[in-house]
Amino acid sequence: EGCLPPPSPPPPSPPPLTCNDLAGRTEIPHKSCRKADPGDCSSIFTWKDAASGVARLCHGPEPGSSKCSGQLVSGCTPPSVPPFAPPPTPPPPSAPPPLTCSDLAGRIEIKKCKKADSEACHDYYEVKDAAKHKYKLCYAKGGKSKCARRRSMICFPTSAPTAAPTAAPTSAPTSEPASPSPPRTPPFSPGGAPKLPPSVPPPQPPLPPSPPPSPPPCGVRIEFDRDESEAHHVSDINNLGGFPGPSPTATAAACDGAFGTGVEPPPGGCPCGCGCVCSGLAPAPGTPQQLRFSKVASLYDGSHQTEPVRVLDLILTNETEYTPWSSMRNGREGKRLGEVSVAANTDTRFKFRFADSNDTDGTPVAVAYGFDFCLFDIDTGVGGSLVESVEACGSLNYFHHGGGKNGIPEGRGYLCDNIKVDGYLEITTPSAGCTLVTGLREGTGADNPATWDDVVVDPDGDLTCEAYDMCPSSGVSGFARGPGDRVVDIQTCATDGSEEAGLFPSSIDVSPWLRGKPMRYTMPKFVCFTFPAGTSSFELTYRVGLGASAPYYGRNFFFSGASVIAPDDACGSSPA
């Protein structure tokens, strides 16, 4: 009695970890192991000071704890590039339900979907441009307290959409039948003059007539999420250059790992690219060596209808030797853009051609109208390695934010004069009729766009040209990012000014991982080429520069068509 309890035994010491235990681990962006997945502590690490070779190796969880612990080890050789393949692009936000123009009938116009009754989102729509028959349908999005809106679409309703009704004045209900009131003496003002009853307001003048309808759409629209569903993906073929990628026709779709730092790739490359060492992955017998995107090109001929007159496939083949870093990145799985992986220190000339969806031979089909084809996220890796460039020959024009060959073309209202590409893209003419675009600015996987809406503005929405140069309330725009926080682009408005300081809004039209981050990390790094009417195929050459060290890694190219049909693509005319 009165004795103290025996002291608790000391906690067990962490396992003896050394720099040898760094091999095969994955770096996390957080500085603390406590933020790592507790079910996978032993495969995670973070740099305490990469320049000095001090790493924090995660382990645990320890008894009585639900989080990973960390142990510092020194003397490690920091890799000049991350010891893992570039991080995959996070999946885009869940797609809205497959709404069509037929869903416009009976809806009520509202200025913003997010202001609609969240219990009846499907009763409302926004007008994007009535003269051009562009509308946005509201819908309920899981987990959200406000209505969301579908991307704008061109509709030609047989009857005008329902306008928001004006409520007629009604009398207050009474619990008993009204009885006749006795005559009342008119009230008087202090001066003795009787007060006149309020006059009835004059009838409102009739509303002005609606503007005349714009001509029906005419031209080509290339979209990898044409119907915002996976229905057409099942017909895709993903076997570019004989390197299998994610596809319903593949017998497996998994990576066994990636080559670690300092490991030289074997001669001839790897079965799926050395960023995805794979086994047991093979396309179905007889699968052609191509990347075929099913039903992504819609043709409109100017007739009065809402649906395209024809939908074509887009087929991609390599015309010169092709080596991917990871062919598991090829295709459009989980994305609204097309994507192709290219290994470091290689260049490949690719041919894109249009073909009828029912033609298994892929015979080229000439399209009657000019069209825009765009390339996104043209930049460099950490430290200026792995420089991306793309060359196009035979195009009529090129354009981007801030200008182009002949300035910003007419009808591209989604571009901004104030978003400059100087310091982001270098554009040269290596030979007659050819344009070479080279990335100049460092980028990371967290900057990658996944949709057309991630790189262009919506003048009627939250993402505007003015927002690009708006200083955040904190006064600081940007942060250190990438492996070891080695990509530093931080702007303090008080000293650096607010030019390029704007942040992406928290909008449903922007990919989640971009929201709240500087727009300059993503928006200036794309270019579009305009190809002439009658084009059945075109070629682009992708180049990736040297990596810093073995296995040298690689980059991913993103592409799509412009999501709108330009006015100069009207029937009977050629694009400028």
C-alpha positions as CSV (number, residue, x, y, z in Angstrom):
1,E,0.0,0.0,0.0
2,G,1.3,3.4,-0.9
3,C,3.7,2.0,-3.5
4,L,4.0,3.5,-6.9
5,P,3.1,1.2,-9.9
6,P,6.1,-0.1,-11.8
7,P,7.2,2.2,-14.6
8,S,5.9,1.4,-18.1
9,P,8.4,-0.4,-20.3
10,P,10.1,1.9,-22.8
11,P,8.5,1.9,-26.3
12,P,10.2,-0.4,-28.8
13,S,13.0,1.2,-30.8
14,P,12.3,1.8,-34.5
15,P,13.8,-0.7,-36.9
16,P,17.4,0.0,-37.9
17,L,16.9,1.8,-41.3
18,T,19.7,2.9,-43.7
19,C,20.0,4.5,-47.1
20,N,19.8,1.0,-48.6
21,D,16.1,0.9,-47.5
22,L,15.4,3.9,-49.7
23,A,15.4,1.7,-52.9
24,G,11.9,1.0,-54.2
25,R,10.2,3.4,-51.9
26,T,7.8,6.1,-53.2
27,E,8.3,9.7,-52.3
28,I,5.3,11.5,-50.8
29,P,4.8,15.3,-51.2
30,H,4.3,15.8,-47.4
31,K,7.1,16.3,-45.0
32,S,5.6,14.1,-42.4
33,C,5.3,10.3,-42.4
34,R,2.2,10.7,-40.2
35,K,0.3,11.8,-43.4
36,A,1.2,8.6,-45.2
37,D,-1.0,5.6,-45.7
38,P,-0.7,3.7,-42.4
39,G,-1.3,0.5,-44.4
40,D,1.8,1.0,-46.5
41,C,4.3,2.8,-44.3
42,S,7.3,0.7,-45.3
43,S,7.1,1.7,-49.0
44,I,7.0,5.5,-48.4
45,F,9.7,8.1,-47.8
46,T,10.2,11.9,-48.0
47,W,13.2,14.1,-48.3
48,K,14.2,16.1,-45.2
49,D,17.0,17.8,-47.1
50,A,17.5,16.3,-50.6
51,A,20.6,18.5,-51.3
52,S,22.3,17.1,-48.2
53,G,21.1,13.5,-48.7
54,V,19.0,13.5,-45.5
55,A,15.8,11.4,-46.0
56,R,13.0,10.4,-43.6
57,L,12.0,6.7,-44.0
58,C,8.6,5.8,-42.9
59,H,7.8,2.7,-40.8
60,G,5.2,1.4,-38.4
61,P,2.6,2.0,-37.2
62,E,4.1,1.6,-33.8
63,P,2.1,-0.3,-31.1
64,G,-0.7,1.9,-29.8
65,S,-0.5,4.3,-32.8
66,S,-2.6,4.5,-36.0
67,K,-0.1,6.5,-38.0
68,C,3.2,5.9,-39.6
69,S,6.4,7.0,-37.9
70,G,9.6,8.4,-39.5
71,Q,13.3,7.8,-39.1
72,L,16.0,10.2,-40.5
73,V,18.9,8.7,-42.3
74,S,21.8,10.7,-43.8
75,G,24.3,10.2,-46.5
76,C,21.8,9.1,-49.1
77,T,22.3,10.0,-52.7
78,P,19.4,12.1,-53.8
79,P,18.1,11.2,-57.3
80,S,18.2,14.0,-59.8
81,V,14.7,12.9,-60.9
82,P,12.0,11.3,-58.8
83,P,12.6,7.6,-58.1
84,F,9.3,6.7,-59.7
85,A,7.4,7.4,-62.9
86,P,5.8,10.8,-63.2
87,P,2.7,10.8,-61.1
88,P,-0.4,9.9,-63.0
89,T,-3.0,12.5,-63.7
90,P,-5.7,12.3,-61.1
91,P,-9.0,11.4,-62.5
92,P,-11.3,14.2,-63.6
93,P,-14.5,14.9,-61.6
94,S,-17.3,12.5,-62.1
95,A,-19.2,13.2,-65.3
96,P,-22.7,14.6,-65.2
97,P,-25.5,12.3,-66.3
98,P,-25.8,11.9,-70.1
99,L,-28.1,14.9,-70.7
100,T,-29.2,15.7,-74.3
101,C,-31.0,18.5,-76.0
102,S,-34.3,16.7,-75.5
103,D,-33.9,17.3,-71.7
104,L,-34.2,21.1,-72.4
105,A,-37.9,20.9,-73.0
106,G,-40.0,22.2,-70.1
107,R,-37.1,23.5,-68.0
108,I,-37.0,27.0,-66.5
109,E,-34.3,29.5,-67.3
110,I,-32.1,30.6,-64.4
111,K,-29.1,32.9,-64.3
112,K,-26.8,30.4,-62.5
113,C,-27.5,26.7,-61.8
114,K,-25.9,27.0,-58.4
115,K,-28.7,29.3,-57.4
116,A,-31.4,26.9,-58.5
117,D,-33.5,24.9,-56.0
118,S,-31.2,22.0,-55.1
119,E,-34.2,19.7,-54.6
120,A,-35.2,20.3,-58.3
121,C,-32.0,20.9,-60.2
122,H,-33.4,19.1,-63.3
123,D,-36.1,21.8,-63.7
124,Y,-33.6,24.5,-64.6
125,Y,-31.1,25.5,-67.3
126,E,-28.7,28.4,-68.1
127,V,-28.5,30.3,-71.3
128,K,-24.9,30.4,-72.5
129,D,-25.6,32.2,-75.8
130,A,-29.2,32.3,-77.0
131,A,-28.3,33.6,-80.4
132,K,-26.1,30.6,-81.0
133,H,-28.5,28.2,-79.3
134,K,-26.0,27.3,-76.5
135,Y,-27.4,26.1,-73.2
136,K,-26.2,24.5,-70.0
137,L,-28.5,22.0,-68.2
138,C,-28.6,21.9,-64.4
139,Y,-28.3,18.6,-62.6
140,A,-27.8,17.3,-59.1
141,K,-24.3,16.2,-58.2
142,G,-23.7,13.7,-55.5
143,G,-22.3,15.1,-52.3
144,K,-22.9,18.7,-53.4
145,S,-25.4,21.1,-51.7
146,K,-25.8,23.1,-54.9
147,C,-26.9,22.3,-58.4
148,A,-24.2,21.6,-61.0
149,R,-24.3,22.4,-64.7
150,R,-23.5,20.4,-67.8
151,R,-21.0,21.9,-70.3
152,S,-22.7,24.0,-72.9
153,M,-24.2,22.3,-75.9
154,I,-25.9,23.5,-79.1
155,C,-29.6,22.8,-79.2
156,F,-32.3,23.7,-81.6
157,P,-35.6,23.1,-79.6
158,T,-38.8,22.7,-81.6
159,S,-40.3,25.2,-79.1
160,A,-38.8,28.0,-77.1
161,P,-37.5,26.9,-73.7
162,T,-39.7,27.8,-70.8
163,A,-38.9,31.3,-69.5
164,A,-38.9,31.8,-65.7
165,P,-42.6,32.6,-64.9
166,T,-43.6,35.9,-63.4
167,A,-45.7,35.2,-60.3
168,A,-49.2,36.9,-60.6
169,P,-50.2,38.8,-57.4
170,T,-52.5,36.7,-55.2
171,S,-54.7,37.7,-52.3
172,A,-53.8,36.4,-48.9
173,P,-55.9,33.4,-48.0
174,T,-58.6,33.9,-45.3
175,S,-60.0,31.3,-42.9
176,E,-63.6,32.6,-43.3
177,P,-65.6,33.8,-46.4
178,A,-65.1,37.5,-46.9
179,S,-68.1,39.6,-45.9
180,P,-68.8,43.0,-47.5
181,S,-67.0,45.7,-45.7
182,P,-68.9,48.9,-44.7
183,P,-68.1,52.0,-46.6
184,R,-65.1,53.8,-45.1
185,T,-64.4,57.5,-44.9
186,P,-61.3,58.2,-47.0
187,P,-58.3,59.1,-44.8
188,F,-57.0,62.6,-44.8
189,S,-53.6,64.0,-44.7
190,P,-52.6,66.5,-42.1
191,G,-53.4,69.3,-44.5
192,G,-56.9,68.1,-44.8
193,A,-56.6,66.9,-48.4
194,P,-57.9,63.4,-49.1
195,K,-55.4,60.7,-49.9
196,L,-56.0,59.3,-53.3
197,P,-55.7,55.5,-53.6
198,P,-52.5,54.3,-55.2
199,S,-52.7,54.3,-59.0
200,V,-52.6,51.0,-60.8
201,P,-49.2,50.7,-62.6
202,P,-49.4,50.9,-66.3
203,P,-49.1,47.7,-68.3
204,Q,-45.5,46.7,-69.1
205,P,-44.4,47.1,-72.7
206,P,-44.1,43.9,-74.6
207,L,-40.7,42.2,-74.5
208,P,-38.4,42.8,-77.4
209,P,-38.4,40.1,-80.1
210,S,-35.8,37.3,-79.7
211,P,-32.8,37.7,-81.9
212,P,-32.9,35.8,-85.1
213,P,-31.5,32.3,-84.8
214,S,-27.9,31.8,-85.8
215,P,-27.1,29.4,-88.7
216,P,-27.1,25.7,-87.7
217,P,-23.7,24.4,-86.7
218,C,-21.5,23.4,-89.6
219,G,-18.0,21.9,-89.2
220,V,-16.0,19.4,-87.2
221,R,-15.9,19.0,-83.4
222,I,-13.2,16.7,-82.0
223,E,-14.0,15.7,-78.4
224,F,-12.8,12.7,-76.4
225,D,-15.8,12.9,-74.1
226,R,-18.3,13.5,-76.8
227,D,-21.3,12.0,-75.0
228,E,-19.7,12.2,-71.5
229,S,-20.0,8.5,-71.0
230,E,-17.9,5.4,-71.4
231,A,-20.2,3.8,-74.0
232,H,-17.9,4.3,-77.0
233,H,-14.6,3.5,-75.2
234,V,-15.3,-0.2,-75.6
235,S,-14.4,0.0,-79.3
236,D,-11.1,1.8,-78.7
237,I,-7.9,0.0,-79.7
238,N,-4.8,0.7,-77.6
239,N,-1.8,-0.9,-79.1
240,L,0.3,2.0,-80.4
241,G,3.5,0.7,-82.0
242,G,2.8,-2.8,-80.6
243,F,2.9,-1.6,-77.0
244,P,-0.3,-2.6,-75.2
245,G,-2.2,0.0,-73.1
246,P,-5.4,0.0,-71.1
247,S,-8.2,-1.3,-73.3
248,P,-11.2,-3.7,-73.1
249,T,-9.3,-5.8,-75.7
250,A,-6.3,-6.4,-73.5
251,T,-6.1,-9.6,-71.4
252,A,-4.5,-7.7,-68.5
253,A,-3.8,-4.1,-67.5
254,A,-1.3,-3.8,-64.7
255,C,2.3,-2.7,-64.1
256,D,4.6,-4.9,-62.1
257,G,6.8,-1.9,-61.2
258,A,9.1,0.6,-62.7
259,F,12.9,0.7,-63.2
260,G,14.6,2.3,-60.3
261,T,17.1,5.1,-60.2
262,G,20.3,4.4,-62.0
263,V,19.0,1.3,-63.9
264,E,19.7,1.4,-67.6
265,P,16.7,0.3,-69.8
266,P,17.4,-2.9,-71.8
267,P,18.1,-2.6,-75.5
268,G,14.9,-2.2,-77.4
269,G,12.9,-0.9,-74.5
270,C,10.5,-2.7,-72.2
271,P,7.2,-4.5,-73.1
272,C,5.0,-1.7,-71.9
273,G,7.7,1.0,-71.6
274,C,10.3,1.1,-68.8
275,G,8.0,3.2,-66.6
276,C,5.6,0.2,-66.4
277,V,7.5,-3.1,-66.3
278,C,4.7,-5.5,-67.1
279,S,4.1,-9.2,-67.7
280,G,1.1,-11.0,-69.0
281,L,-0.3,-8.0,-70.8
282,A,-1.1,-8.6,-74.5
283,P,-3.7,-7.3,-76.9
284,A,-6.1,-9.7,-78.5
285,P,-4.6,-11.7,-81.4
286,G,-4.6,-9.7,-84.6
287,T,-4.9,-6.3,-82.9
288,P,-3.4,-3.7,-85.3
289,Q,-0.6,-1.6,-84.0
290,Q,-2.5,1.6,-83.5
291,L,-4.3,3.8,-81.0
292,R,-7.9,4.1,-82.2
293,F,-10.3,6.5,-80.5
294,S,-13.8,5.5,-81.3
295,K,-16.5,8.1,-82.2
296,V,-14.6,11.3,-81.2
297,A,-15.1,13.5,-84.4
298,S,-18.6,14.9,-85.0
299,L,-19.5,16.3,-88.4
300,Y,-22.2,18.9,-88.8
301,D,-23.4,20.0,-92.3
302,G,-25.6,23.0,-91.5
303,S,-29.0,21.2,-91.6
304,H,-31.6,22.0,-88.9
305,Q,-30.8,19.2,-86.5
306,T,-29.1,18.9,-83.1
307,E,-27.2,15.7,-83.8
308,P,-24.2,15.4,-86.1
309,V,-24.7,13.9,-89.5
310,R,-21.7,11.6,-89.1
311,V,-19.4,10.6,-86.3
312,L,-15.9,9.3,-87.1
313,D,-13.0,7.6,-85.4
314,L,-9.5,9.1,-85.0
315,I,-6.7,6.6,-85.6
316,L,-3.1,7.3,-84.4
317,T,-0.1,5.4,-85.8
318,N,3.6,5.9,-85.5
319,E,5.4,6.6,-88.8
320,T,8.9,6.3,-87.3
321,E,10.3,4.3,-84.4
322,Y,8.3,4.7,-81.2
323,T,9.3,4.0,-77.6
324,P,6.9,4.8,-74.7
325,W,7.9,5.5,-71.2
326,S,4.7,3.8,-70.1
327,S,2.2,2.7,-72.6
328,M,-0.3,2.3,-69.7
329,R,-0.7,6.1,-70.0
330,N,-1.8,5.9,-73.6
331,G,-5.5,6.3,-74.5
332,R,-8.2,8.3,-72.8
333,E,-9.1,6.1,-69.7
334,G,-10.5,8.4,-67.0
335,K,-9.7,11.5,-69.1
336,R,-11.3,13.9,-71.4
337,L,-8.2,14.3,-73.5
338,G,-6.2,11.9,-75.6
339,E,-2.8,11.0,-74.2
340,V,0.4,9.4,-75.6
341,S,3.6,8.5,-73.6
342,V,7.0,9.1,-75.2
343,A,10.3,8.0,-73.7
344,A,13.2,10.4,-73.0
345,N,15.6,11.3,-75.8
346,T,13.3,10.1,-78.6
347,D,11.3,11.7,-81.3
348,T,8.4,10.1,-83.1
349,R,6.3,11.2,-86.1
350,F,2.7,10.2,-85.6
351,K,-0.1,10.2,-88.2
352,F,-3.6,11.0,-87.2
353,R,-6.4,10.0,-89.6
354,F,-10.2,10.0,-89.6
355,A,-12.0,6.8,-90.5
356,D,-15.6,5.5,-90.4
357,S,-16.4,3.7,-87.2
358,N,-17.6,0.7,-89.1
359,D,-14.5,0.4,-91.3
360,T,-12.1,-2.0,-89.5
361,D,-9.4,-1.2,-92.2
362,G,-9.5,2.4,-91.2
363,T,-9.6,3.9,-94.7
364,P,-9.0,7.6,-94.4
365,V,-12.1,9.9,-94.7
366,A,-11.7,13.5,-95.8
367,V,-13.7,16.0,-93.7
368,A,-15.3,18.8,-95.6
369,Y,-14.5,21.6,-93.1
370,G,-11.5,23.0,-91.4
371,F,-10.8,22.2,-87.8
372,D,-8.6,23.0,-84.8
373,F,-6.4,20.4,-83.1
374,C,-4.8,21.4,-79.8
375,L,-1.8,20.2,-77.8
376,F,-1.7,20.7,-74.0
377,D,0.8,20.8,-71.1
378,I,3.9,21.5,-73.3
379,D,6.6,22.1,-70.7
380,T,9.8,20.6,-69.2
381,G,10.7,18.3,-66.3
382,V,12.4,19.3,-63.0
383,G,15.6,21.3,-63.6
384,G,14.8,21.8,-67.3
385,S,15.3,18.2,-68.3
386,L,12.9,16.1,-70.4
387,V,12.0,19.1,-72.6
388,E,8.8,18.6,-74.6
389,S,8.3,19.8,-78.2
390,V,5.8,19.2,-81.0
391,E,6.1,20.0,-84.7
392,A,3.2,20.3,-87.1
393,C,3.5,20.7,-90.9
394,G,0.7,21.5,-93.3
395,S,-1.5,23.6,-91.0
396,L,-3.1,26.8,-92.1
397,N,-2.6,28.6,-88.8
398,Y,-1.7,28.2,-85.1
399,F,-3.0,30.2,-82.1
400,H,-2.8,30.2,-78.3
401,H,-3.6,32.6,-75.5
402,G,-2.3,36.0,-76.3
403,G,-2.0,35.6,-80.1
404,G,-0.7,33.2,-82.7
405,K,0.5,33.2,-86.3
406,N,-2.0,35.9,-87.2
407,G,-3.2,36.9,-83.7
408,I,-6.2,35.4,-82.0
409,P,-8.5,34.2,-84.7
410,E,-12.1,35.5,-84.9
411,G,-14.6,33.5,-83.0
412,R,-12.2,32.1,-80.3
413,G,-13.7,34.0,-77.4
414,Y,-12.3,31.5,-75.0
415,L,-8.8,32.9,-75.4
416,C,-7.4,35.9,-73.5
417,D,-5.1,38.7,-74.8
418,N,-3.6,39.1,-71.3
419,I,-2.4,35.5,-71.0
420,K,1.0,35.6,-72.6
421,V,3.1,32.5,-73.6
422,D,6.4,34.3,-73.5
423,G,8.6,32.3,-71.2
424,Y,6.3,29.3,-71.5
425,L,6.5,28.4,-75.2
426,E,9.1,29.0,-77.9
427,I,7.5,28.9,-81.4
428,T,9.8,28.7,-84.4
429,T,9.6,27.8,-88.1
430,P,12.2,25.0,-88.7
431,S,11.2,24.7,-92.4
432,A,8.6,26.0,-94.8
433,G,5.1,25.1,-93.8
434,C,6.2,23.7,-90.4
435,T,5.8,25.1,-86.9
436,L,7.8,23.9,-83.9
437,V,6.5,24.5,-80.4
438,T,8.9,23.9,-77.5
439,G,8.2,24.0,-73.7
440,L,10.3,26.4,-71.6
441,R,8.7,26.3,-68.1
442,E,9.1,23.5,-65.5
443,G,5.9,21.5,-64.8
444,T,4.7,18.7,-62.6
445,G,2.0,16.1,-62.9
446,A,-0.2,18.1,-60.5
447,D,-0.3,20.9,-63.1
448,N,-1.7,18.7,-65.9
449,P,-5.1,19.5,-67.4
450,A,-7.7,16.8,-67.9
451,T,-10.3,18.8,-69.8
452,W,-10.6,21.6,-72.3
453,D,-12.1,23.7,-69.6
454,D,-8.9,23.6,-67.6
455,V,-7.0,25.8,-70.1
456,V,-9.6,28.2,-71.5
457,V,-11.9,30.8,-70.0
458,D,-15.7,31.1,-69.7
459,P,-16.6,34.8,-70.0
460,D,-19.9,34.2,-68.4
461,G,-18.6,31.9,-65.6
462,D,-16.1,32.0,-62.8
463,L,-13.0,31.6,-65.0
464,T,-12.4,34.9,-66.8
465,C,-9.5,36.7,-68.4
466,E,-9.5,39.3,-65.6
467,A,-9.2,36.5,-63.0
468,Y,-5.8,35.5,-64.5
469,D,-4.2,38.8,-63.2
470,M,-6.1,39.0,-59.9
471,C,-4.0,38.9,-56.7
472,P,-5.1,36.3,-54.1
473,S,-6.4,37.7,-50.8
474,S,-3.2,36.2,-49.1
475,G,-1.0,38.4,-51.3
476,V,1.0,35.4,-52.4
477,S,0.5,33.3,-55.5
478,G,2.2,29.9,-55.9
479,F,4.2,27.5,-53.8
480,A,7.2,25.1,-54.1
481,R,6.1,21.9,-55.7
482,G,7.3,18.8,-57.4
483,P,9.8,16.2,-56.1
484,G,11.7,17.6,-53.1
485,D,9.8,21.0,-53.7
486,R,12.4,21.8,-56.3
487,V,10.0,23.5,-58.7
488,V,9.7,27.0,-57.2
489,D,7.4,29.6,-58.8
490,I,6.1,31.9,-56.0
491,Q,4.8,35.4,-56.7
492,T,4.3,38.0,-54.0
493,C,1.9,40.6,-55.3
494,A,3.2,43.5,-53.2
495,T,6.6,43.3,-54.8
496,D,6.1,41.3,-58.0
497,G,2.7,42.8,-59.1
498,S,-0.5,40.9,-59.7
499,E,0.2,40.0,-63.4
500,E,-0.2,36.2,-63.7
501,A,-1.1,35.9,-60.0
502,G,-4.6,34.7,-60.4
503,L,-5.8,31.3,-59.0
504,F,-8.2,28.8,-60.4
505,P,-11.7,29.2,-58.9
506,S,-13.5,26.5,-57.0
507,S,-15.6,25.7,-60.0
508,I,-17.1,22.4,-61.0
509,D,-15.8,23.1,-64.6
510,V,-12.2,22.9,-63.3
511,S,-10.4,19.7,-62.4
512,P,-10.3,19.3,-58.6
513,W,-6.5,19.2,-58.3
514,L,-6.2,22.6,-60.1
515,R,-8.7,24.5,-57.9
516,G,-7.0,27.2,-55.8
517,K,-3.7,26.8,-57.7
518,P,-2.1,29.5,-59.9
519,M,-3.6,29.5,-63.4
520,R,-0.1,30.2,-64.9
521,Y,1.0,26.7,-64.0
522,T,-1.4,25.3,-66.6
523,M,-3.2,27.8,-68.9
524,P,-0.3,29.3,-71.1
525,K,1.1,25.9,-72.0
526,F,-1.1,24.9,-75.0
527,V,-1.3,25.6,-78.7
528,C,-3.9,24.8,-81.4
529,F,-3.3,24.2,-85.1
530,T,-5.9,24.9,-87.8
531,F,-6.0,22.3,-90.6
532,P,-7.7,23.0,-93.9
533,A,-11.0,21.6,-95.3
534,G,-10.6,18.3,-97.1
535,T,-8.0,16.9,-94.6
536,S,-8.2,13.2,-94.1
537,S,-5.0,12.9,-92.1
538,F,-2.3,15.0,-90.6
539,E,1.1,14.4,-88.9
540,L,2.7,15.6,-85.7
541,T,6.2,14.9,-84.4
542,Y,6.6,14.6,-80.7
543,R,10.1,15.0,-79.1
544,V,11.3,14.5,-75.5
545,G,14.7,15.7,-74.5
546,L,17.3,14.0,-72.3
547,G,16.5,12.9,-68.8
548,A,19.0,13.7,-66.1
549,S,20.0,10.1,-65.3
550,A,19.1,6.5,-66.0
551,P,16.5,5.3,-66.6
552,Y,15.8,8.7,-68.1
553,Y,12.0,8.5,-67.8
554,G,9.7,10.2,-70.3
555,R,6.8,12.6,-70.8
556,N,3.1,12.4,-71.7
557,F,1.5,14.4,-74.5
558,F,-2.2,15.5,-74.2
559,F,-4.3,16.5,-77.2
560,S,-7.9,17.2,-78.3
561,G,-9.9,19.3,-80.7
562,A,-11.3,22.7,-79.8
563,S,-14.6,22.1,-78.0
564,V,-16.5,24.5,-80.1
565,I,-17.0,25.0,-83.9
566,A,-15.5,28.2,-85.0
567,P,-17.7,30.6,-87.0
568,D,-15.3,30.7,-89.9
569,D,-16.0,27.0,-90.4
570,A,-19.5,27.8,-91.7
571,C,-20.8,25.9,-94.7
572,G,-19.5,27.0,-98.0
573,S,-16.4,28.8,-96.5
574,S,-12.9,27.7,-95.5
575,P,-11.2,28.6,-92.3
576,A,-8.8,31.5,-92.3
